[in-house]
């Protein structure tokens, strides 16, 4: 081993597995420590080939702090074409240390630094694979690839190729790449410094700005990054405001400063490039709301979008807008598609046509009339309706008492008390298939899938909305708990208990300070479907547990939840005979079996 790693200085001390802190990430580039690494190997596969040489250079502020270089015994013969390329022979590595001795030394040499490599996926991939084989935990290094950076910084006229040898010639590197690890690492150091110098005059001065650098960003757009300087490193919601202080855009972030900065570096990967560029050009300031955790941030985002209707947000502008299917209030009820839900309505549907299709499917299999003539009290149904045998109204009873069973079936289906109509739909699909009427079977299958999806969603959300108060806890990665107080399906309070803090006093304080919710009698009790869905997803995350509830949280036994898998198989054109059991999966009440301790 030549040029062994230097003895670590006090500045290097720390856990090998330590990830760079936020302050270190935001440090000026001249204060960031880079370890530039290059490998030689027996081939191109990290899983089946092995490392034959490691070379690494540690630099900070343009100064070389140390170098590490060693041959590595791969435990096999080196192929002739590799010998021809690198000059490393099997005889040269026969007395070299094995990777189990070299890799820990390299990890110690590189800890606390940013790893840099030319085609980093190759070099880091081999190092990670070696660590996995040795049972070593791979530290959470920040990684910078000079190939990717060069392709962003240089145009193809200036650099038709981004091979290390081509870039070394372009920038006049002091070291010529030789396909030997230390020489190539030294050449990569010169390329890295040259690339940093190219972007420095464009306002790129920190590691996140370097990692996020995109050439398409205008100078004016990059100049506005100062708007993000005062944002905290916490979860929350951000609001871009325009010249008249109007809200242009609302978004959510786990790290507010990091997320907002992406709008000024072009690293936003949402696929809304031109719209976001236009929005940033109009922005004059950025407001923010700090949140306890991601759930609170998501809920506040939905509420702020609904309140401000920002022009550059595409979704969630009208959270309460939708179409509902409901029974009319008359002697012979029928299904009607309306904007305002009633007590036993089904919805919401985004499109009126979807709501109308669901209504027709329910009516057909529940025996509900589809004719639209209003029938007064004391009148009879049916004289003007075509016979159901020729595609007319499916209602068969002429008197109110005989007809009453049809709307009762509808209500039982919507509430999840009886899924018999779904079995009838399934049997009809199978009969069509048996009769080789495959197009009819496919059309009915799609109608049933639409209906089951709507029933499942509403029953799932309504089951949460009916709980007056529910307190849930989610463990944090670093210890401690995230808490949410949910009332009638709406987030009423949110907070955290840090590691070592007794959680129950925090729960009591959050509950006492929680928002008062006044529900109504509609299926979702007046809550926003999107907020209810967001809360329900959070409650379904791994590790979430119930602290306490006002009463049981459960879905209906005979609801559409048991049909979800069947519909998925039907949509995938799998055999419809793979039917749910006559007694479907029971969605039982979730119990709080473990407290947040």
C-alpha positions in Angstrom: 0.0 0.0 0.0 1.5 3.3 -1.1 0.7 6.7 0.2 -1.2 5.4 3.2 -4.1 7.4 4.7 -2.9 10.1 7.0 -3.7 10.0 10.7 -7.2 11.5 11.2 -7.2 15.0 12.5 -9.6 16.3 15.2 -11.7 17.7 12.3 -12.3 14.2 11.0 -13.5 12.7 14.2 -17.1 11.3 14.2 -19.2 8.3 13.5 -18.3 6.6 10.2 -22.0 6.3 9.5 -22.7 10.0 10.1 -24.6 11.8 7.4 -23.6 15.4 6.6 -25.6 17.9 8.7 -27.8 20.6 7.2 -25.2 23.2 8.2 -22.4 21.2 6.5 -24.5 20.8 3.4 -25.1 24.5 3.2 -21.4 25.4 3.9 -19.5 27.2 1.1 -17.9 24.8 -1.4 -14.4 25.8 -0.2 -15.3 24.5 3.2 -16.7 21.1 2.0 -14.4 18.1 2.2 -14.4 15.9 -0.9 -13.0 12.4 -1.2 -12.4 11.7 -4.9 -12.2 7.9 -5.5 -11.4 5.7 -8.5 -11.3 1.9 -8.8 -9.8 -0.7 -11.1 -11.7 -4.0 -11.3 -11.7 -7.4 -12.9 -14.8 -6.4 -15.0 -18.0 -4.4 -15.2 -20.3 -6.2 -12.8 -20.4 -5.1 -9.2 -22.0 -8.5 -8.3 -19.7 -10.9 -10.1 -16.5 -9.0 -10.5 -14.0 -7.7 -7.8 -11.9 -4.6 -7.1 -8.2 -4.8 -7.9 -7.1 -1.2 -6.9 -8.4 1.7 -5.0 -7.1 5.3 -5.3 -8.6 8.2 -3.3 -7.7 11.9 -2.8 -9.1 14.0 0.0 -9.4 17.7 -0.8 -10.9 20.8 0.8 -10.7 24.3 -0.5 -8.3 23.3 -3.3 -5.8 21.8 -0.8 -5.0 18.1 -0.8 -5.4 16.8 2.7 -4.4 13.2 2.0 -4.2 10.3 -0.4 -4.8 6.6 -0.3 -3.8 4.1 -2.8 -3.5 0.3 -2.7 -3.7 -2.8 -4.9 -6.4 -5.3 -3.8 -6.2 -9.0 -4.2 -9.5 -10.0 -6.0 -9.1 -13.6 -5.1 -9.2 -14.6 -8.8 -7.3 -14.3 -12.0 -7.4 -11.0 -13.8 -8.7 -11.3 -17.4 -6.2 -10.6 -20.1 -8.1 -7.6 -21.5 -8.1 -6.0 -18.1 -4.4 -6.5 -17.8 -3.9 -4.9 -21.2 -6.1 -1.9 -20.2 -4.7 -1.2 -16.7 -1.3 -3.0 -16.6 -2.4 -4.7 -13.4 -1.5 -8.4 -13.5 -2.4 -11.3 -11.3 1.1 -11.5 -10.0 1.0 -7.8 -8.9 -2.0 -8.4 -6.7 -1.0 -11.8 -5.3 0.6 -10.3 -2.1 -1.8 -7.3 -1.9 -4.4 -7.1 1.0 -7.9 -8.4 0.4 -10.9 -6.1 0.3 -12.0 -7.1 3.8 -8.8 -5.2 5.1 -8.9 -2.4 2.6 -12.6 -1.3 2.7 -12.8 -0.4 6.4 -9.6 1.7 5.9 -11.2 3.5 3.0 -14.4 4.1 4.9 -12.4 5.7 7.7 -10.5 7.8 5.2 -13.7 9.0 3.6 -16.0 9.5 6.6 -17.6 12.9 6.9 -16.8 13.8 3.3 -18.7 14.0 0.0 -17.7 11.1 -2.3 -16.8 12.1 -5.8 -16.1 9.8 -8.8 -16.1 10.0 -12.5 -19.1 7.8 -13.4 -19.9 7.4 -9.7 -22.5 4.7 -10.3 -19.7 2.3 -11.2 -17.3 3.1 -8.4 -19.8 3.5 -5.6 -21.7 0.5 -6.9 -18.6 -1.7 -6.5 -17.9 -0.3 -3.0 -21.5 -0.8 -1.8 -21.5 -4.4 -3.2 -18.2 -5.1 -1.4 -19.6 -3.7 1.9 -22.7 -5.8 1.5 -20.7 -9.0 1.1 -18.6 -8.1 4.1 -21.7 -7.3 6.2 -20.6 -3.7 6.6 -23.2 -0.9 6.8 -22.7 1.5 4.0 -22.5 5.1 5.4 -25.1 7.7 4.0 -22.5 9.5 1.8 -23.5 12.4 -0.4 -22.3 11.4 -3.8 -21.2 13.7 -6.7 -20.7 12.3 -10.2 -18.4 14.4 -12.4 -19.8 12.8 -15.5 -23.3 14.0 -14.8 -22.0 17.4 -13.6 -19.9 17.9 -16.7 -22.8 17.1 -19.0 -24.9 19.8 -17.2 -22.1 22.4 -17.2 -20.6 21.9 -20.6 -22.4 21.9 -23.9 -21.7 19.3 -26.6 -19.8 21.7 -28.8 -17.3 22.3 -26.1 -17.2 18.7 -24.8 -18.4 16.1 -27.3 -17.2 13.5 -24.9 -17.2 13.5 -21.1 -14.7 10.7 -20.7 -12.1 11.4 -18.0 -9.3 11.6 -20.6 -11.2 14.1 -22.7 -12.1 16.4 -19.8 -8.5 16.2 -18.4 -7.2 17.5 -21.8 -10.0 20.1 -22.0 -9.1 21.6 -18.6 -5.4 21.0 -18.8 -5.3 18.7 -15.8 -1.9 18.3 -14.1 -2.3 14.5 -14.1 -3.0 12.4 -17.2 -5.4 9.5 -16.6 -3.7 6.1 -17.0 -6.4 3.6 -16.0 -4.6 3.4 -12.6 -6.7 4.3 -9.6 -4.6 7.0 -8.0 -3.7 8.8 -11.3 -7.3 8.8 -12.4 -8.5 10.1 -8.9 -5.9 12.9 -9.2 -7.1 13.8 -12.7 -10.7 13.7 -11.4 -9.8 16.2 -8.7 -8.6 18.7 -11.4 -11.8 18.1 -13.4 -13.9 18.7 -10.3 -12.2 22.0 -9.5 -12.5 23.2 -13.1 -16.3 22.4 -13.2 -16.8 24.2 -9.8 -14.9 27.2 -11.2 -17.3 27.2 -14.3 -20.4 27.5 -12.2 -19.1 29.7 -9.4 -19.7 32.9 -11.4 -23.3 31.9 -11.8 -24.0 32.0 -8.1 -23.4 28.3 -7.3 -21.5 28.5 -4.0 -22.8 25.6 -1.8 -23.0 21.8 -2.2 -26.8 21.7 -2.6 -26.6 24.4 -5.3 -23.8 22.4 -7.1 -25.9 19.1 -6.9 -29.0 20.9 -8.1 -27.3 23.0 -10.8 -29.1 23.0 -14.2 -28.0 25.1 -17.1 -31.5 26.0 -18.3 -32.0 28.3 -15.3 -31.8 32.0 -16.1 -29.6 34.3 -14.1 -32.7 36.2 -13.0 -34.3 33.0 -11.7 -31.2 31.9 -9.9 -30.8 35.4 -8.4 -34.1 34.9 -6.6 -32.8 32.1 -4.5 -32.2 34.6 -1.7 -36.0 34.4 -1.1 -35.4 31.0 0.4 -32.6 32.0 2.7 -34.8 32.6 5.8 -36.9 29.5 5.4 -36.4 26.9 8.2 -35.2 23.3 7.7 -38.5 21.9 9.0 -41.6 20.3 7.5 -44.2 22.8 6.4 -46.1 24.6 3.7 -44.7 27.4 1.4 -46.7 30.0 -0.4 -45.2 31.9 -3.4 -46.7 35.4 -3.6 -46.9 37.7 -6.6 -46.6 41.5 -7.1 -50.0 42.2 -5.6 -49.3 39.9 -2.7 -51.6 37.3 -4.3 -50.8 33.6 -3.7 -49.4 32.1 -6.9 -48.6 28.6 -5.7 -48.8 26.5 -2.6 -46.6 23.5 -1.9 -45.5 21.2 0.9 -42.0 20.1 1.9 -40.3 17.9 4.5 -37.4 20.5 4.4 -38.8 23.9 3.4 -35.5 25.6 2.5 -34.2 22.7 0.5 -37.4 22.3 -1.4 -38.0 25.9 -2.2 -34.4 26.3 -3.4 -35.1 23.8 -6.2 -37.3 26.3 -7.9 -34.3 28.6 -8.4 -31.8 25.9 -9.5 -34.0 24.1 -12.1 -33.8 20.8 -10.1 -37.6 20.7 -9.6 -38.5 17.3 -11.2 -42.2 17.6 -11.2 -42.5 18.0 -15.0 -44.0 21.5 -14.8 -40.9 23.4 -16.0 -42.3 26.2 -18.1 -45.2 26.9 -15.7 -42.9 27.0 -12.7 -40.4 29.2 -14.4 -43.2 31.7 -15.2 -44.4 31.5 -11.6 -40.9 32.1 -10.1 -40.5 35.1 -12.4 -43.6 36.6 -10.9 -42.8 35.8 -7.3 -41.8 38.6 -5.0 -41.7 36.8 -1.6 -42.4 33.4 0.0 -44.5 32.8 3.1 -44.3 29.6 5.0 -46.1 27.7 7.8 -44.0 25.4 9.9 -45.7 22.1 10.7 -45.1 19.4 13.2 -44.8 16.6 10.6 -45.7 15.7 7.0 -49.3 14.9 7.7 -50.0 18.4 9.1 -48.1 19.9 6.2 -50.2 18.0 3.7 -53.5 18.9 5.3 -52.5 22.6 5.5 -51.5 22.6 1.9 -55.0 21.3 0.9 -56.7 23.9 3.0 -54.6 26.7 1.8 -55.1 25.7 -1.9 -58.9 25.6 -1.3 -58.8 29.0 0.4 -56.6 30.9 -2.1 -57.2 28.9 -5.4 -53.6 29.7 -6.6 -53.4 29.9 -10.4 -50.3 27.7 -10.7 -51.7 24.9 -8.6 -53.6 22.4 -10.8 -55.1 20.1 -8.2 -57.2 20.4 -5.1 -58.5 23.9 -5.9 -62.1 22.9 -5.2 -61.9 20.2 -2.6 -65.7 20.1 -2.0 -66.7 20.0 -5.6 -67.9 16.7 -7.0 -70.9 14.7 -8.1 -73.1 12.5 -5.8 -75.6 9.8 -6.4 -78.6 10.1 -4.1 -82.2 8.7 -3.8 -85.0 11.2 -4.6 -87.6 12.0 -1.9 -90.8 10.7 -3.5 -93.2 7.8 -3.4 -91.3 5.8 -6.0 -87.7 7.0 -5.3 -85.1 6.9 -8.1 -81.4 7.7 -8.2 -80.4 11.3 -9.1 -77.0 12.8 -9.8 -76.5 16.0 -7.7 -73.9 18.4 -6.5 -74.9 18.5 -2.8 -74.7 15.2 -0.9 -77.6 13.9 1.2 -77.4 11.7 4.2 -77.1 8.4 2.2 -75.5 9.7 -1.0 -72.7 7.9 -2.8 -69.6 9.8 -4.0 -68.0 12.1 -4.7 -67.3 11.4 -8.4 -65.0 13.7 -10.4 -67.1 13.4 -13.6 -70.9 13.5 -13.9 -70.8 10.7 -16.5 -69.1 8.4 -13.9 -71.8 9.2 -11.4 -74.6 8.5 -13.9 -73.0 5.2 -14.9 -72.8 4.1 -11.3 -76.4 5.1 -10.7 -77.6 3.1 -13.7 -75.7 0.0 -12.5 -77.1 0.2 -9.0 -80.7 0.7 -10.4 -80.4 -2.2 -12.7 -79.3 -4.7 -10.1 -81.4 -3.4 -7.2 -84.7 -3.1 -9.2 -84.9 0.7 -8.9 -86.8 2.6 -11.5 -84.8 4.7 -14.1 -87.7 6.5 -15.6 -87.6 10.2 -14.7 -91.4 11.0 -14.5 -92.3 12.2 -11.0 -95.0 9.9 -9.5 -97.2 11.6 -7.0 -98.6 10.0 -3.9 -101.4 7.6 -4.7 -100.3 7.2 -8.3 -99.0 4.0 -9.8 -95.7 3.3 -11.4 -95.3 1.6 -14.8 -98.0 2.4 -17.3 -95.7 4.5 -19.5 -92.5 2.6 -18.9 -91.3 0.1 -21.6 -91.0 -3.5 -20.3 -87.7 -4.2 -18.6 -87.3 -7.2 -21.0 -86.7 -4.7 -23.9 -84.3 -2.5 -21.9 -86.8 -0.3 -20.2 -87.3 0.6 -16.5 -86.1 -2.2 -14.2 -88.7 -1.5 -11.5 -91.3 -4.3 -11.4 -93.7 -3.2 -8.7 -96.7 -1.0 -9.4 -97.5 -0.1 -5.7 -95.3 1.7 -3.2 -95.3 -1.1 -0.7 -94.0 -3.6 -3.3 -91.5 -1.1 -4.6 -90.1 -0.2 -1.2 -87.6 -3.2 -1.2 -85.7 -1.6 -4.1 -84.6 1.6 -2.4 -83.9 -0.4 0.8 -81.5 -2.6 -1.3 -79.8 0.6 -2.5 -79.3 2.0 1.0 -78.0 -1.3 2.3 -75.5 -1.5 -0.6 -74.2 2.1 -0.1 -74.0 1.7 3.7 -72.2 -1.6 3.4 -74.9 -3.7 5.1 -75.6 -6.0 2.2 -73.4 -6.7 -0.9 -75.9 -9.1 -2.6 -76.2 -6.8 -5.6 -72.5 -7.1 -6.2 -72.8 -10.9 -6.3 -75.6 -10.5 -8.9 -73.3 -8.3 -11.0 -70.5 -10.9 -10.7 -72.9 -13.7 -11.7 -74.1 -11.7 -14.7 -70.5 -11.1 -15.9 -69.8 -14.9 -15.6 -73.0 -15.7 -17.5 -71.9 -13.3 -20.3 -68.5 -15.0 -20.4 -70.1 -18.5 -20.4 -72.3 -17.5 -23.4 -69.2 -16.1 -25.1 -70.6 -12.6 -25.0 -67.2 -11.2 -24.1 -67.7 -7.6 -25.1 -70.8 -7.5 -22.9 -68.9 -9.1 -20.0 -66.1 -6.6 -20.4 -68.4 -3.6 -20.4 -70.3 -4.8 -17.3 -67.0 -5.6 -15.6 -65.8 -2.0 -16.1 -69.1 -0.6 -14.8 -68.9 -2.8 -11.7 -65.2 -1.9 -11.1 -66.2 1.8 -11.3 -69.0 1.3 -8.8 -66.9 -0.9 -6.4 -64.1 1.7 -6.4 -66.6 4.5 -5.5 -68.3 2.4 -2.8 -65.0 1.3 -1.3 -63.6 4.9 -1.2 -66.7 6.3 0.4 -67.2 3.6 3.0 -63.5 3.8 3.9 -63.6 7.5 4.4 -67.0 7.5 6.1 -65.8 4.9 8.6 -63.1 7.4 9.7 -65.4 10.5 9.6 -67.9 8.8 11.9 -65.3 8.7 14.7 -65.8 11.8 16.8 -62.2 11.8 18.1 -59.2 9.6 17.3 -55.6 10.1 18.6 -52.9 8.3 16.7 -49.1 8.1 17.0 -46.4 7.4 14.5 -42.8 6.6 15.5 -40.1 9.0 14.2 -37.0 7.6 12.6 -34.7 9.1 15.2 -36.9 8.3 18.2 -39.9 10.1 19.5 -43.4 10.3 18.2 -45.6 12.2 15.8 -49.1 12.7 17.0 -52.4 13.6 15.3 -55.7 14.4 16.8 -58.4 13.6 14.3 -62.0 14.7 14.8 -64.7 13.6 12.3 -62.0 12.7 9.9 -60.3 16.1 10.0 -56.9 16.9 11.5 -57.7 19.0 14.6 -54.2 19.1 16.2 -50.7 17.9 15.5 -47.5 17.7 17.4 -44.4 15.7 18.3 -42.8 14.3 21.4 -39.1 14.2 21.0 -37.1 11.2 22.1 -37.0 10.9 25.8 -40.1 13.2 26.4 -43.0 11.4 28.1 -45.6 11.2 25.3 -48.9 11.2 27.2 -48.7 14.7 28.6 -48.1 15.9 25.0 -51.1 14.0 23.8 -53.2 15.6 26.6 -52.0 19.0 25.6 -52.7 18.5 21.9 -56.2 17.2 22.6 -57.0 20.1 24.9 -55.9 22.6 22.2 -57.4 20.8 19.3 -59.7 22.5 16.8 -63.5 22.2 17.4 -65.1 20.4 14.5 -68.8 20.8 13.8 -69.8 17.8 11.5 -73.0 17.6 9.5 -75.2 14.6 8.6 -73.7 13.9 5.1 -71.7 10.7 4.6 -68.3 12.3 5.1 -69.8 14.6 7.9 -68.8 17.7 5.9 -65.2 16.8 5.6 -63.1 17.3 2.5 -62.7 13.9 0.6 -59.0 14.7 -0.1 -58.2 15.5 3.5 -60.0 12.4 4.7 -58.0 10.3 2.2 -54.7 11.9 3.3 -55.5 11.2 7.0 -56.6 7.6 6.2 -53.3 7.0 4.3 -51.3 8.3 7.2 -53.2 6.1 9.6 -52.4 3.1 7.4 -48.6 3.7 7.4 -46.3 1.1 9.1 -45.9 1.7 12.8 -48.9 3.9 13.3 -50.9 3.0 16.4 -54.0 4.3 18.0 -53.6 6.0 21.4 -57.4 6.4 22.0 -60.7 6.8 20.2 -64.1 8.1 21.2 -65.6 4.9 19.8 -64.6 2.1 17.4 -63.1 2.7 14.0 -64.2 0.0 11.6 -65.4 -0.5 8.0 -68.7 -2.3 7.3 -68.5 -6.1 7.2 -70.4 -6.4 3.9 -68.9 -3.3 2.3 -67.0 -3.0 -1.0 -63.6 -3.5 0.6 -63.9 -7.3 0.2 -64.4 -6.9 -3.5 -61.3 -4.8 -4.2 -59.1 -7.7 -5.1 -61.8 -9.3 -7.2 -62.1 -6.1 -9.2 -58.4 -5.9 -9.7 -58.3 -9.4 -11.1 -61.3 -8.6 -13.3 -59.6 -5.5 -14.7 -56.4 -7.5 -15.4 -58.6 -9.9 -17.4 -58.0 -12.7 -15.0 -60.6 -15.5 -14.6 -63.7 -14.0 -13.0 -64.3 -17.4 -11.4 -61.7 -16.5 -8.8 -64.5 -15.1 -6.8 -64.6 -13.8 -3.2 -65.9 -16.2 -0.7 -69.6 -15.9 0.1 -68.5 -14.5 3.5 -66.0 -11.9 2.4 -63.1 -10.6 4.4 -64.3 -8.8 7.5 -63.0 -5.4 8.2 -62.9 -5.4 12.0 -62.5 -2.5 14.4 -58.9 -1.4 14.8 -58.0 -1.6 18.5 -55.4 0.3 20.4 -53.4 -2.6 21.6 -50.2 -0.7 22.4 -49.8 2.7 23.8 -47.3 5.3 22.6 -44.5 4.9 25.2 
